[in-house]
Amino acid sequence: MPFGAHKGKFLSEVPESYYIWFRRQGFPTGKLGNYMQTVFDMKVNGIEGMLREIRRNTVNDRPVF
């Protein structure tokens, strides 16, 4: 996340409540908004575990919980 209270976090680490707020207000335009919409959809459909698995296999900077 490039801004706000969750700046520096992976989009998958941002709480669902933040996405719900954006859903009401409108996601940003461009790639970031598209990515946020996708992550939101994954969270509400209960498949965000896929994101954790992808990160576990590709990102080595910190542990994924």
N, C-alpha and C positions, 0 to 999 in steps of 0.2 A: 504494500500500500504506500503510495508516494506522498500522502498528506494526512492530516487529521490526527486523531487520538491513537490511531493504529499505524502511524507512519513507520516504515521499515519492516513491517510484518508481511509474511506471505498472505496472499488473498485468502487462502484456505484457513489461516489462523484468525481471521477477523470474525468476531461473533455474529451469529445470525441476526441478532437484534440490530446491528449496524446496517446490514443489508436490507432489513425490513424498512428501516428509516429511509434508505436510498430508494427503495421500491416506491415508497409514497411520494418522495420529493422528486424523483427522477435520477436515473443513473447518469454519470458523466457521458459525454459524447466520445466517440472514437473507440480505440482498442480497449482502453481501461474500462469503459462502461460495458463493453461486450464481455470482457473477462469477468467483471463483477456480476453481471446478469447470469453468466454461466455458472459461476461458483454458487450464487444464491440458489439457482435451480437445483444444483447438486445437493446443497444443504437441505432444502425443504423436501427433497425426494429421498433423503436418507442415503445418498451414495457418495458422500464426501470422503468416505474411507478410501475410495479410489484415488483421491488426491494425495492422501497420506502415503499410500503404496507407491505412487509415482515419485513423490519426494523422497521416500526411503531408498528408492533405487537410483535416484539421480542427484540428490543434493547431499553433500557431505559436510556442511558447515555447522550443523547442530542436530541433536536427536529430535525425533518426531514422536510425539505422545499420542 
